[in-house]
Amino acid sequence: MAAKVVFQVMHMSQLDMFVIQRLFLERERLVYSTLNKFKRQGGSLLLGFCWIPKRDEDFVMDGLEKLKNTDEENI
């Protein structure tokens, strides 16, 4: 579906903003449907599995480490 929408962007200049908004909403829907698959364990622990591209692995791990260090409750 997304490939079809991207193809339409190239051919309908007057509907560009509509198509861009549609792509944005589709991405948001996918993000939230993935987050809804996480399982709650204990109090505030969310457990989930995800795929991260190898090139972004260090970036994600650094972000998680910074998040853990910002609040003592995250340990």
PQR file with spaces between the fields and no chain letter, atoms N, CA, C, O and H, PARSE charges and radii, in Angstrom:
ATOM       1  N    MET     1       0.815   -1.187    0.000 -0.4000 1.5000
ATOM       2  CA   MET     1       0.000    0.000    0.000 -0.0000 2.0000
ATOM       3  C    MET     1       0.861    1.254    0.000  0.5500 1.7000
ATOM       4  O    MET     1       0.570    2.193   -0.741 -0.5500 1.4000
ATOM       5  N    ALA     2       1.902    1.295    0.804 -0.4000 1.5000
ATOM       6  CA   ALA     2       2.753    2.482    0.885 -0.0000 2.0000
ATOM       7  C    ALA     2       3.417    2.773   -0.448  0.5500 1.7000
ATOM       8  O    ALA     2       3.559    3.938   -0.820 -0.5500 1.4000
ATOM       9  H    ALA     2       2.139    0.533    1.406  0.4000 1.0000
ATOM      10  N    ALA     3       3.832    1.734   -1.183 -0.4000 1.5000
ATOM      11  CA   ALA     3       4.458    1.944   -2.487 -0.0000 2.0000
ATOM      12  C    ALA     3       3.470    2.580   -3.450  0.5500 1.7000
ATOM      13  O    ALA     3       3.844    3.438   -4.249 -0.5500 1.4000
ATOM      14  H    ALA     3       3.718    0.787   -0.880  0.4000 1.0000
ATOM      15  N    LYS     4       2.212    2.166   -3.379 -0.4000 1.5000
ATOM      16  CA   LYS     4       1.180    2.745   -4.235 -0.0000 2.0000
ATOM      17  C    LYS     4       0.986    4.223   -3.905  0.5500 1.7000
ATOM      18  O    LYS     4       0.849    5.050   -4.807 -0.5500 1.4000
ATOM      19  H    LYS     4       1.908    1.469   -2.730  0.4000 1.0000
ATOM      20  N    VAL     5       0.976    4.554   -2.612 -0.4000 1.5000
ATOM      21  CA   VAL     5       0.799    5.942   -2.189 -0.0000 2.0000
ATOM      22  C    VAL     5       1.982    6.788   -2.632  0.5500 1.7000
ATOM      23  O    VAL     5       1.800    7.914   -3.096 -0.5500 1.4000
ATOM      24  H    VAL     5       1.088    3.883   -1.880  0.4000 1.0000
ATOM      25  N    VAL     6       3.200    6.254   -2.493 -0.4000 1.5000
ATOM      26  CA   VAL     6       4.391    6.993   -2.924 -0.0000 2.0000
ATOM      27  C    VAL     6       4.331    7.244   -4.419  0.5500 1.7000
ATOM      28  O    VAL     6       4.681    8.334   -4.872 -0.5500 1.4000
ATOM      29  H    VAL     6       3.347    5.340   -2.117  0.4000 1.0000
ATOM      30  N    PHE     7       3.901    6.275   -5.184 -0.4000 1.5000
ATOM      31  CA   PHE     7       3.759    6.438   -6.628 -0.0000 2.0000
ATOM      32  C    PHE     7       2.766    7.543   -6.934  0.5500 1.7000
ATOM      33  O    PHE     7       2.977    8.328   -7.858 -0.5500 1.4000
ATOM      34  H    PHE     7       3.617    5.390   -4.815  0.4000 1.0000
ATOM      35  N    GLN     8       1.668    7.614   -6.156 -0.4000 1.5000
ATOM      36  CA   GLN     8       0.667    8.652   -6.370 -0.0000 2.0000
ATOM      37  C    GLN     8       1.224   10.038   -6.083  0.5500 1.7000
ATOM      38  O    GLN     8       0.827   11.002   -6.736 -0.5500 1.4000
ATOM      39  H    GLN     8       1.497    6.976   -5.405  0.4000 1.0000
ATOM      40  N    VAL     9       2.122   10.160   -5.135 -0.4000 1.5000
ATOM      41  CA   VAL     9       2.716   11.455   -4.790 -0.0000 2.0000
ATOM      42  C    VAL     9       3.397   12.044   -6.012  0.5500 1.7000
ATOM      43  O    VAL     9       3.345   13.255   -6.225 -0.5500 1.4000
ATOM      44  H    VAL     9       2.445    9.376   -4.604  0.4000 1.0000
ATOM      45  N    MET    10       4.025   11.218   -6.803 -0.4000 1.5000
ATOM      46  CA   MET    10       4.776   11.690   -7.950 -0.0000 2.0000
ATOM      47  C    MET    10       3.855   12.213   -9.053  0.5500 1.7000
ATOM      48  O    MET    10       4.284   13.023   -9.874 -0.5500 1.4000
ATOM      49  H    MET    10       4.068   10.234   -6.630  0.4000 1.0000
ATOM      50  N    HIS    11       2.584   11.761   -9.086 -0.4000 1.5000
ATOM      51  CA   HIS    11       1.702   12.112  -10.199 -0.0000 2.0000
ATOM      52  C    HIS    11       0.578   13.079   -9.850  0.5500 1.7000
ATOM      53  O    HIS    11      -0.113   13.546  -10.756 -0.5500 1.4000
ATOM      54  H    HIS    11       2.236   11.103   -8.418  0.4000 1.0000
ATOM      55  N    MET    12       0.369   13.397   -8.594 -0.4000 1.5000
ATOM      56  CA   MET    12      -0.726   14.281   -8.216 -0.0000 2.0000
ATOM      57  C    MET    12      -0.200   15.444   -7.399  0.5500 1.7000
ATOM      58  O    MET    12      -0.179   15.386   -6.170 -0.5500 1.4000
ATOM      59  H    MET    12       0.930   13.018   -7.858  0.4000 1.0000
ATOM      60  N    SER    13       0.220   16.489   -8.070 -0.4000 1.5000
ATOM      61  CA   SER    13       0.828   17.606   -7.356 -0.0000 2.0000
ATOM      62  C    SER    13      -0.151   18.334   -6.447  0.5500 1.7000
ATOM      63  O    SER    13       0.252   18.819   -5.390 -0.5500 1.4000
ATOM      64  H    SER    13       0.203   16.536   -9.069  0.4000 1.0000
ATOM      65  N    GLN    14      -1.431   18.427   -6.824 -0.4000 1.5000
ATOM      66  CA   GLN    14      -2.370   19.156   -5.982 -0.0000 2.0000
ATOM      67  C    GLN    14      -2.748   18.388   -4.720  0.5500 1.7000
ATOM      68  O    GLN    14      -3.285   18.987   -3.789 -0.5500 1.4000
ATOM      69  H    GLN    14      -1.759   18.033   -7.682  0.4000 1.0000
ATOM      70  N    LEU    15      -2.489   17.097   -4.656 -0.4000 1.5000
ATOM      71  CA   LEU    15      -2.827   16.314   -3.482 -0.0000 2.0000
ATOM      72  C    LEU    15      -1.597   15.945   -2.649  0.5500 1.7000
ATOM      73  O    LEU    15      -1.663   15.046   -1.810 -0.5500 1.4000
ATOM      74  H    LEU    15      -2.053   16.610   -5.412  0.4000 1.0000
ATOM      75  N    ASP    16      -0.498   16.623   -2.874 -0.4000 1.5000
ATOM      76  CA   ASP    16       0.731   16.283   -2.168 -0.0000 2.0000
ATOM      77  C    ASP    16       0.563   16.265   -0.657  0.5500 1.7000
ATOM      78  O    ASP    16       0.973   15.302   -0.008 -0.5500 1.4000
ATOM      79  H    ASP    16      -0.445   17.353   -3.555  0.4000 1.0000
ATOM      80  N    MET    17      -0.019   17.289   -0.091 -0.4000 1.5000
ATOM      81  CA   MET    17      -0.163   17.356    1.363 -0.0000 2.0000
ATOM      82  C    MET    17      -1.070   16.254    1.879  0.5500 1.7000
ATOM      83  O    MET    17      -0.831   15.709    2.956 -0.5500 1.4000
ATOM      84  H    MET    17      -0.352   18.071   -0.618  0.4000 1.0000
ATOM      85  N    PHE    18      -2.113   15.919    1.122 -0.4000 1.5000
ATOM      86  CA   PHE    18      -2.999   14.835    1.519 -0.0000 2.0000
ATOM      87  C    PHE    18      -2.237   13.515    1.575  0.5500 1.7000
ATOM      88  O    PHE    18      -2.388   12.752    2.529 -0.5500 1.4000
ATOM      89  H    PHE    18      -2.307   16.363    0.247  0.4000 1.0000
ATOM      90  N    VAL    19      -1.441   13.249    0.586 -0.4000 1.5000
ATOM      91  CA   VAL    19      -0.686   11.997    0.518 -0.0000 2.0000
ATOM      92  C    VAL    19       0.378   11.957    1.607  0.5500 1.7000
ATOM      93  O    VAL    19       0.582   10.916    2.232 -0.5500 1.4000
ATOM      94  H    VAL    19      -1.318   13.869   -0.189  0.4000 1.0000
ATOM      95  N    ILE    20       1.053   13.069    1.839 -0.4000 1.5000
ATOM      96  CA   ILE    20       2.065   13.132    2.894 -0.0000 2.0000
ATOM      97  C    ILE    20       1.416   12.865    4.249  0.5500 1.7000
ATOM      98  O    ILE    20       1.957   12.116    5.062 -0.5500 1.4000
ATOM      99  H    ILE    20       0.888   13.914    1.331  0.4000 1.0000
ATOM     100  N    GLN    21       0.267   13.472    4.492 -0.4000 1.5000
ATOM     101  CA   GLN    21      -0.451   13.236    5.752 -0.0000 2.0000
ATOM     102  C    GLN    21      -0.862   11.774    5.868  0.5500 1.7000
ATOM     103  O    GLN    21      -0.778   11.192    6.950 -0.5500 1.4000
ATOM     104  H    GLN    21      -0.172   14.080    3.831  0.4000 1.0000
ATOM     105  N    ARG    22      -1.298   11.187    4.786 -0.4000 1.5000
ATOM     106  CA   ARG    22      -1.703    9.774    4.790 -0.0000 2.0000
ATOM     107  C    ARG    22      -0.520    8.865    5.119  0.5500 1.7000
ATOM     108  O    ARG    22      -0.669    7.914    5.886 -0.5500 1.4000
ATOM     109  H    ARG    22      -1.367   11.659    3.907  0.4000 1.0000
ATOM     110  N    LEU    23       0.647    9.145    4.550 -0.4000 1.5000
ATOM     111  CA   LEU    23       1.844    8.368    4.855 -0.0000 2.0000
ATOM     112  C    LEU    23       2.240    8.517    6.326  0.5500 1.7000
ATOM     113  O    LEU    23       2.628    7.546    6.975 -0.5500 1.4000
ATOM     114  H    LEU    23       0.768    9.918    3.927  0.4000 1.0000
ATOM     115  N    PHE    24       2.137    9.742    6.840 -0.4000 1.5000
ATOM     116  CA   PHE    24       2.446   10.000    8.242 -0.0000 2.0000
ATOM     117  C    PHE    24       1.525    9.202    9.160  0.5500 1.7000
ATOM     118  O    PHE    24       1.986    8.573   10.113 -0.5500 1.4000
ATOM     119  H    PHE    24       1.822   10.531    6.312  0.4000 1.0000
ATOM     120  N    LEU    25       0.241    9.226    8.878 -0.4000 1.5000
ATOM     121  CA   LEU    25      -0.719    8.501    9.708 -0.0000 2.0000
ATOM     122  C    LEU    25      -0.517    6.993    9.619  0.5500 1.7000
ATOM     123  O    LEU    25      -0.688    6.290   10.615 -0.5500 1.4000
ATOM     124  H    LEU    25      -0.134    9.737    8.104  0.4000 1.0000
ATOM     125  N    GLU    26      -0.161    6.489    8.455 -0.4000 1.5000
ATOM     126  CA   GLU    26       0.112    5.062    8.309 -0.0000 2.0000
ATOM     127  C    GLU    26       1.310    4.652    9.164  0.5500 1.7000
ATOM     128  O    GLU    26       1.284    3.608    9.816 -0.5500 1.4000
ATOM     129  H    GLU    26      -0.023    7.059    7.645  0.4000 1.0000
ATOM     130  N    ARG    27       2.357    5.473    9.159 -0.4000 1.5000
ATOM     131  CA   ARG    27       3.531    5.180    9.983 -0.0000 2.0000
ATOM     132  C    ARG    27       3.177    5.221   11.469  0.5500 1.7000
ATOM     133  O    ARG    27       3.601    4.347   12.225 -0.5500 1.4000
ATOM     134  H    ARG    27       2.378    6.321    8.629  0.4000 1.0000
ATOM     135  N    GLU    28       2.417    6.209   11.894 -0.4000 1.5000
ATOM     136  CA   GLU    28       2.001    6.312   13.291 -0.0000 2.0000
ATOM     137  C    GLU    28       1.179    5.094   13.698  0.5500 1.7000
ATOM     138  O    GLU    28       1.362    4.558   14.791 -0.5500 1.4000
ATOM     139  H    GLU    28       2.072    6.919   11.280  0.4000 1.0000
ATOM     140  N    ARG    29       0.277    4.655   12.829 -0.4000 1.5000
ATOM     141  CA   ARG    29      -0.540    3.483   13.129 -0.0000 2.0000
ATOM     142  C    ARG    29       0.338    2.252   13.331  0.5500 1.7000
ATOM     143  O    ARG    29       0.091    1.454   14.236 -0.5500 1.4000
ATOM     144  H    ARG    29       0.128    5.090   11.941  0.4000 1.0000
ATOM     145  N    LEU    30       1.356    2.096   12.497 -0.4000 1.5000
ATOM     146  CA   LEU    30       2.261    0.956   12.627 -0.0000 2.0000
ATOM     147  C    LEU    30       3.058    1.017   13.933  0.5500 1.7000
ATOM     148  O    LEU    30       3.262   -0.008   14.584 -0.5500 1.4000
ATOM     149  H    LEU    30       1.556    2.744   11.762  0.4000 1.0000
ATOM     150  N    VAL    31       3.505    2.205   14.312 -0.4000 1.5000
ATOM     151  CA   VAL    31       4.261    2.362   15.561 -0.0000 2.0000
ATOM     152  C    VAL    31       3.387    1.979   16.749  0.5500 1.7000
ATOM     153  O    VAL    31       3.816    1.206   17.606 -0.5500 1.4000
ATOM     154  H    VAL    31       3.340    3.037   13.783  0.4000 1.0000
ATOM     155  N    TYR    32       2.170    2.507   16.811 -0.4000 1.5000
ATOM     156  CA   TYR    32       1.301    2.222   17.955 -0.0000 2.0000
ATOM     157  C    TYR    32       0.816    0.780   17.970  0.5500 1.7000
ATOM     158  O    TYR    32       0.642    0.205   19.044 -0.5500 1.4000
ATOM     159  H    TYR    32       1.821    3.135   16.115  0.4000 1.0000
ATOM     160  N    SER    33       0.596    0.184   16.806 -0.4000 1.5000
ATOM     161  CA   SER    33       0.190   -1.224   16.817 -0.0000 2.0000
ATOM     162  C    SER    33       1.334   -2.105   17.323  0.5500 1.7000
ATOM     163  O    SER    33       1.093   -3.131   17.959 -0.5500 1.4000
ATOM     164  H    SER    33       0.738    0.651   15.933  0.4000 1.0000
ATOM     165  N    THR    34       2.586   -1.704   17.042 -0.4000 1.5000
ATOM     166  CA   THR    34       3.734   -2.443   17.562 -0.0000 2.0000
ATOM     167  C    THR    34       3.852   -2.256   19.073  0.5500 1.7000
ATOM     168  O    THR    34       4.066   -3.225   19.802 -0.5500 1.4000
ATOM     169  H    THR    34       2.782   -0.870   16.526  0.4000 1.0000
ATOM     170  N    LEU    35       3.715   -1.029   19.542 -0.4000 1.5000
ATOM     171  CA   LEU    35       3.800   -0.778   20.983 -0.0000 2.0000
ATOM     172  C    LEU    35       2.707   -1.519   21.748  0.5500 1.7000
ATOM     173  O    LEU    35       2.922   -1.925   22.890 -0.5500 1.4000
ATOM     174  H    LEU    35       3.542   -0.242   18.949  0.4000 1.0000
ATOM     175  N    ASN    36       1.554   -1.698   21.144 -0.4000 1.5000
ATOM     176  CA   ASN    36       0.464   -2.404   21.812 -0.0000 2.0000
ATOM     177  C    ASN    36       0.749   -3.891   21.981  0.5500 1.7000
ATOM     178  O    ASN    36       0.036   -4.568   22.721 -0.5500 1.4000
ATOM     179  H    ASN    36       1.379   -1.368   20.216  0.4000 1.0000
ATOM     180  N    LYS    37       1.762   -4.407   21.322 -0.4000 1.5000
ATOM     181  CA   LYS    37       2.124   -5.816   21.447 -0.0000 2.0000
ATOM     182  C    LYS    37       3.081   -6.064   22.616  0.5500 1.7000
ATOM     183  O    LYS    37       3.374   -7.216   22.936 -0.5500 1.4000
ATOM     184  H    LYS    37       2.342   -3.857   20.721  0.4000 1.0000
ATOM     185  N    PHE    38       3.568   -5.000   23.254 -0.4000 1.5000
ATOM     186  CA   PHE    38       4.448   -5.164   24.411 -0.0000 2.0000
ATOM     187  C    PHE    38       3.658   -5.776   25.559  0.5500 1.7000
ATOM     188  O    PHE    38       2.449   -5.571   25.666 -0.5500 1.4000
ATOM     189  H    PHE    38       3.330   -4.064   22.994  0.4000 1.0000
ATOM     190  N    LYS    39       4.335   -6.520   26.407 -0.4000 1.5000
ATOM     191  CA   LYS    39       3.712   -7.152   27.567 -0.0000 2.0000
ATOM     192  C    LYS    39       4.190   -6.456   28.834  0.5500 1.7000
ATOM     193  O    LYS    39       5.371   -6.133   28.961 -0.5500 1.4000
ATOM     194  H    LYS    39       5.318   -6.686   26.320  0.4000 1.0000
ATOM     195  N    ARG    40       3.279   -6.228   29.763 -0.4000 1.5000
ATOM     196  CA   ARG    40       3.627   -5.610   31.038 -0.0000 2.0000
ATOM     197  C    ARG    40       4.022   -6.705   32.017  0.5500 1.7000
ATOM     198  O    ARG    40       3.287   -7.671   32.219 -0.5500 1.4000
ATOM     199  H    ARG    40       2.320   -6.491   29.659  0.4000 1.0000
ATOM     200  N    GLN    41       5.201   -6.539   32.623 -0.4000 1.5000
ATOM     201  CA   GLN    41       5.675   -7.479   33.633 -0.0000 2.0000
ATOM     202  C    GLN    41       5.976   -6.704   34.906  0.5500 1.7000
ATOM     203  O    GLN    41       6.764   -5.758   34.899 -0.5500 1.4000
ATOM     204  H    GLN    41       5.799   -5.754   32.459  0.4000 1.0000
ATOM     205  N    GLY    42       5.353   -7.105   35.975 -0.4000 1.5000
ATOM     206  CA   GLY    42       5.569   -6.392   37.228 -0.0000 2.0000
ATOM     207  C    GLY    42       4.910   -5.032   37.189  0.5500 1.7000
ATOM     208  O    GLY    42       3.865   -4.855   36.561 -0.5500 1.4000
ATOM     209  H    GLY    42       4.713   -7.873   35.981  0.4000 1.0000
ATOM     210  N    GLY    43       5.522   -4.070   37.862 -0.4000 1.5000
ATOM     211  CA   GLY    43       4.955   -2.730   37.952 -0.0000 2.0000
ATOM     212  C    GLY    43       4.961   -1.958   36.651  0.5500 1.7000
ATOM     213  O    GLY    43       3.931   -1.863   35.984 -0.5500 1.4000
ATOM     214  H    GLY    43       6.371   -4.214   38.372  0.4000 1.0000
ATOM     215  N    SER    44       6.104   -1.406   36.279 -0.4000 1.5000
ATOM     216  CA   SER    44       6.148   -0.549   35.103 -0.0000 2.0000
ATOM     217  C    SER    44       7.079   -1.091   34.024  0.5500 1.7000
ATOM     218  O    SER    44       7.465   -0.352   33.118 -0.5500 1.4000
ATOM     219  H    SER    44       6.941   -1.484   36.821  0.4000 1.0000
ATOM     220  N    LEU    45       7.443   -2.360   34.103 -0.4000 1.5000
ATOM     221  CA   LEU    45       8.340   -2.956   33.114 -0.0000 2.0000
ATOM     222  C    LEU    45       7.548   -3.401   31.902  0.5500 1.7000
ATOM     223  O    LEU    45       6.598   -4.174   32.020 -0.5500 1.4000
ATOM     224  H    LEU    45       7.130   -2.961   34.839  0.4000 1.0000
ATOM     225  N    LEU    46       7.944   -2.907   30.726 -0.4000 1.5000
ATOM     226  CA   LEU    46       7.359   -3.355   29.473 -0.0000 2.0000
ATOM     227  C    LEU    46       8.362   -4.252   28.777  0.5500 1.7000
ATOM     228  O    LEU    46       9.528   -3.884   28.633 -0.5500 1.4000
ATOM     229  H    LEU    46       8.716   -2.278   30.631  0.4000 1.0000
ATOM     230  N    LEU    47       7.930   -5.413   28.350 -0.4000 1.5000
ATOM     231  CA   LEU    47       8.797   -6.362   27.679 -0.0000 2.0000
ATOM     232  C    LEU    47       8.336   -6.505   26.246  0.5500 1.7000
ATOM     233  O    LEU    47       7.166   -6.784   25.986 -0.5500 1.4000
ATOM     234  H    LEU    47       6.983   -5.712   28.467  0.4000 1.0000
ATOM     235  N    GLY    48       9.254   -6.313   25.317 -0.4000 1.5000
ATOM     236  CA   GLY    48       8.924   -6.466   23.912 -0.0000 2.0000
ATOM     237  C    GLY    48      10.166   -6.787   23.117  0.5500 1.7000
ATOM     238  O    GLY    48      11.287   -6.534   23.556 -0.5500 1.4000
ATOM     239  H    GLY    48      10.205   -6.086   25.528  0.4000 1.0000
ATOM     240  N    PHE    49       9.958   -7.339   21.959 -0.4000 1.5000
ATOM     241  CA   PHE    49      11.049   -7.665   21.060 -0.0000 2.0000
ATOM     242  C    PHE    49      10.900   -6.811   19.813  0.5500 1.7000
ATOM     243  O    PHE    49       9.787   -6.560   19.351 -0.5500 1.4000
ATOM     244  H    PHE    49       9.046   -7.545   21.601  0.4000 1.0000
ATOM     245  N    CYS    50      12.010   -6.371   19.277 -0.4000 1.5000
ATOM     246  CA   CYS    50      11.961   -5.570   18.067 -0.0000 2.0000
ATOM     247  C    CYS    50      13.207   -5.822   17.234  0.5500 1.7000
ATOM     248  O    CYS    50      14.201   -6.363   17.719 -0.5500 1.4000
ATOM     249  H    CYS    50      12.914   -6.574   19.652  0.4000 1.0000
ATOM     250  N    TRP    51      13.136   -5.424   15.993 -0.4000 1.5000
ATOM     251  CA   TRP    51      14.261   -5.520   15.075 -0.0000 2.0000
ATOM     252  C    TRP    51      14.856   -4.131   14.929  0.5500 1.7000
ATOM     253  O    TRP    51      14.139   -3.161   14.686 -0.5500 1.4000
ATOM     254  H    TRP    51      12.328   -4.984   15.599  0.4000 1.0000
ATOM     255  N    ILE    52      16.166   -4.041   15.078 -0.4000 1.5000
ATOM     256  CA   ILE    52      16.877   -2.771   14.918 -0.0000 2.0000
ATOM     257  C    ILE    52      17.947   -2.985   13.861  0.5500 1.7000
ATOM     258  O    ILE    52      18.711   -3.946   13.949 -0.5500 1.4000
ATOM     259  H    ILE    52      16.749   -4.829   15.276  0.4000 1.0000
ATOM     260  N    PRO    53      18.019   -2.103   12.856 -0.5600 1.5000
ATOM     261  CA   PRO    53      19.091   -2.250   11.859  0.2800 2.0000
ATOM     262  C    PRO    53      20.461   -2.199   12.532  0.5500 1.7000
ATOM     263  O    PRO    53      20.660   -1.441   13.481 -0.5500 1.4000
ATOM     264  N    LYS    54      21.388   -2.990   12.051 -0.4000 1.5000
ATOM     265  CA   LYS    54      22.728   -3.077   12.631 -0.0000 2.0000
ATOM     266  C    LYS    54      23.381   -1.692   12.711  0.5500 1.7000
ATOM     267  O    LYS    54      24.076   -1.385   13.680 -0.5500 1.4000
ATOM     268  H    LYS    54      21.227   -3.606   11.280  0.4000 1.0000
ATOM     269  N    ARG    55      23.155   -0.866   11.696 -0.4000 1.5000
ATOM     270  CA   ARG    55      23.781    0.470   11.680 -0.0000 2.0000
ATOM     271  C    ARG    55      23.264    1.372   12.798  0.5500 1.7000
ATOM     272  O    ARG    55      23.939    2.330   13.174 -0.5500 1.4000
ATOM     273  H    ARG    55      22.591   -1.116   10.909  0.4000 1.0000
ATOM     274  N    ASP    56      22.071    1.079   13.339 -0.4000 1.5000
ATOM     275  CA   ASP    56      21.477    1.906   14.396 -0.0000 2.0000
ATOM     276  C    ASP    56      21.628    1.299   15.788  0.5500 1.7000
ATOM     277  O    ASP    56      21.186    1.892   16.772 -0.5500 1.4000
ATOM     278  H    ASP    56      21.523    0.300   13.034  0.4000 1.0000
ATOM     279  N    GLU    57      22.242    0.135   15.878 -0.4000 1.5000
ATOM     280  CA   GLU    57      22.315   -0.568   17.157 -0.0000 2.0000
ATOM     281  C    GLU    57      23.023    0.263   18.234  0.5500 1.7000
ATOM     282  O    GLU    57      22.526    0.358   19.356 -0.5500 1.4000
ATOM     283  H    GLU    57      22.602   -0.347   15.079  0.4000 1.0000
ATOM     284  N    ASP    58      24.164    0.859   17.913 -0.4000 1.5000
ATOM     285  CA   ASP    58      24.889    1.668   18.901 -0.0000 2.0000
ATOM     286  C    ASP    58      24.078    2.880   19.338  0.5500 1.7000
ATOM     287  O    ASP    58      24.070    3.238   20.516 -0.5500 1.4000
ATOM     288  H    ASP    58      24.567    0.782   17.001  0.4000 1.0000
ATOM     289  N    PHE    59      23.393    3.513   18.383 -0.4000 1.5000
ATOM     290  CA   PHE    59      22.572    4.684   18.681 -0.0000 2.0000
ATOM     291  C    PHE    59      21.454    4.319   19.664  0.5500 1.7000
ATOM     292  O    PHE    59      21.199    5.056   20.617 -0.5500 1.4000
ATOM     293  H    PHE    59      23.400    3.223   17.426  0.4000 1.0000
ATOM     294  N    VAL    60      20.796    3.196   19.433 -0.4000 1.5000
ATOM     295  CA   VAL    60      19.698    2.762   20.307 -0.0000 2.0000
ATOM     296  C    VAL    60      20.229    2.392   21.687  0.5500 1.7000
ATOM     297  O    VAL    60      19.644    2.773   22.700 -0.5500 1.4000
ATOM     298  H    VAL    60      21.003    2.598   18.659  0.4000 1.0000
ATOM     299  N    MET    61      21.327    1.656   21.733 -0.4000 1.5000
ATOM     300  CA   MET    61      21.897    1.256   23.028 -0.0000 2.0000
ATOM     301  C    MET    61      22.346    2.472   23.831  0.5500 1.7000
ATOM     302  O    MET    61      22.147    2.519   25.045 -0.5500 1.4000
ATOM     303  H    MET    61      21.803    1.346   20.910  0.4000 1.0000
ATOM     304  N    ASP    62      22.955    3.466   23.160 -0.4000 1.5000
ATOM     305  CA   ASP    62      23.354    4.696   23.851 -0.0000 2.0000
ATOM     306  C    ASP    62      22.126    5.425   24.407  0.5500 1.7000
ATOM     307  O    ASP    62      22.155    5.932   25.529 -0.5500 1.4000
ATOM     308  H    ASP    62      23.117    3.429   22.174  0.4000 1.0000
ATOM     309  N    GLY    63      21.054    5.474   23.620 -0.4000 1.5000
ATOM     310  CA   GLY    63      19.825    6.118   24.080 -0.0000 2.0000
ATOM     311  C    GLY    63      19.225    5.423   25.285  0.5500 1.7000
ATOM     312  O    GLY    63      18.761    6.081   26.216 -0.5500 1.4000
ATOM     313  H    GLY    63      21.030    5.062   22.709  0.4000 1.0000
ATOM     314  N    LEU    64      19.230    4.092   25.276 -0.4000 1.5000
ATOM     315  CA   LEU    64      18.715    3.347   26.427 -0.0000 2.0000
ATOM     316  C    LEU    64      19.587    3.553   27.657  0.5500 1.7000
ATOM     317  O    LEU    64      19.075    3.659   28.772 -0.5500 1.4000
ATOM     318  H    LEU    64      19.607    3.558   24.519  0.4000 1.0000
ATOM     319  N    GLU    65      20.895    3.609   27.462 -0.4000 1.5000
ATOM     320  CA   GLU    65      21.810    3.844   28.583 -0.0000 2.0000
ATOM     321  C    GLU    65      21.587    5.232   29.183  0.5500 1.7000
ATOM     322  O    GLU    65      21.576    5.383   30.405 -0.5500 1.4000
ATOM     323  H    GLU    65      21.310    3.523   26.556  0.4000 1.0000
ATOM     324  N    LYS    66      21.411    6.249   28.329 -0.4000 1.5000
ATOM     325  CA   LYS    66      21.148    7.608   28.826 -0.0000 2.0000
ATOM     326  C    LYS    66      19.824    7.658   29.572  0.5500 1.7000
ATOM     327  O    LYS    66      19.713    8.320   30.604 -0.5500 1.4000
ATOM     328  H    LYS    66      21.420    6.126   27.337  0.4000 1.0000
ATOM     329  N    LEU    67      18.819    6.960   29.052 -0.4000 1.5000
ATOM     330  CA   LEU    67      17.516    6.928   29.711 -0.0000 2.0000
ATOM     331  C    LEU    67      17.630    6.283   31.079  0.5500 1.7000
ATOM     332  O    LEU    67      17.040    6.761   32.048 -0.5500 1.4000
ATOM     333  H    LEU    67      18.908    6.423   28.214  0.4000 1.0000
ATOM     334  N    LYS    68      18.382    5.206   31.159 -0.4000 1.5000
ATOM     335  CA   LYS    68      18.562    4.512   32.434 -0.0000 2.0000
ATOM     336  C    LYS    68      19.274    5.414   33.446  0.5500 1.7000
ATOM     337  O    LYS    68      18.940    5.386   34.631 -0.5500 1.4000
ATOM     338  H    LYS    68      18.861    4.818   30.371  0.4000 1.0000
ATOM     339  N    ASN    69      20.234    6.201   33.007 -0.4000 1.5000
ATOM     340  CA   ASN    69      21.017    7.048   33.904 -0.0000 2.0000
ATOM     341  C    ASN    69      20.306    8.343   34.309  0.5500 1.7000
ATOM     342  O    ASN    69      20.739    8.995   35.259 -0.5500 1.4000
ATOM     343  H    ASN    69      20.505    6.224   32.044  0.4000 1.0000
ATOM     344  N    THR    70      19.251    8.727   33.632 -0.4000 1.5000
ATOM     345  CA   THR    70      18.570    9.979   33.957 -0.0000 2.0000
ATOM     346  C    THR    70      17.700    9.880   35.194  0.5500 1.7000
ATOM     347  O    THR    70      17.442   10.889   35.849 -0.5500 1.4000
ATOM     348  H    THR    70      18.900    8.198   32.861  0.4000 1.0000
ATOM     349  N    ASP    71      17.243    8.683   35.525 -0.4000 1.5000
ATOM     350  CA   ASP    71      16.334    8.528   36.658 -0.0000 2.0000
ATOM     351  C    ASP    71      16.701    7.243   37.402  0.5500 1.7000
ATOM     352  O    ASP    71      16.822    6.177   36.798 -0.5500 1.4000
ATOM     353  H    ASP    71      17.453    7.863   34.993  0.4000 1.0000
ATOM     354  N    GLU    72      16.876    7.360   38.719 -0.4000 1.5000
ATOM     355  CA   GLU    72      17.273    6.188   39.501 -0.0000 2.0000
ATOM     356  C    GLU    72      16.211    5.097   39.505  0.5500 1.7000
ATOM     357  O    GLU    72      16.531    3.932   39.744 -0.5500 1.4000
ATOM     358  H    GLU    72      16.778    8.226   39.210  0.4000 1.0000
ATOM     359  N    GLU    73      14.950    5.449   39.245 -0.4000 1.5000
ATOM     360  CA   GLU    73      13.886    4.444   39.195 -0.0000 2.0000
ATOM     361  C    GLU    73      14.015    3.550   37.973  0.5500 1.7000
ATOM     362  O    GLU    73      13.405    2.482   37.935 -0.5500 1.4000
ATOM     363  H    GLU    73      14.690    6.395   39.050  0.4000 1.0000
ATOM     364  N    ASN    74      14.792    3.953   36.971 -0.4000 1.5000
ATOM     365  CA   ASN    74      14.944    3.173   35.751 -0.0000 2.0000
ATOM     366  C    ASN    74      15.930    2.030   35.894  0.5500 1.7000
ATOM     367  O    ASN    74      16.075    1.228   34.972 -0.5500 1.4000
ATOM     368  H    ASN    74      15.288    4.821   37.002  0.4000 1.0000
ATOM     369  N    ILE    75      16.613    1.934   37.027 -0.4000 1.5000
ATOM     370  CA   ILE    75      17.644    0.904   37.192 -0.0000 2.0000
ATOM     371  C    ILE    75      17.006   -0.429   37.468  0.5500 1.7000
ATOM     372  O    ILE    75      17.707   -1.426   37.637 -0.5500 1.4000
ATOM     373  H    ILE    75      16.496    2.586   37.777  0.4000 1.0000
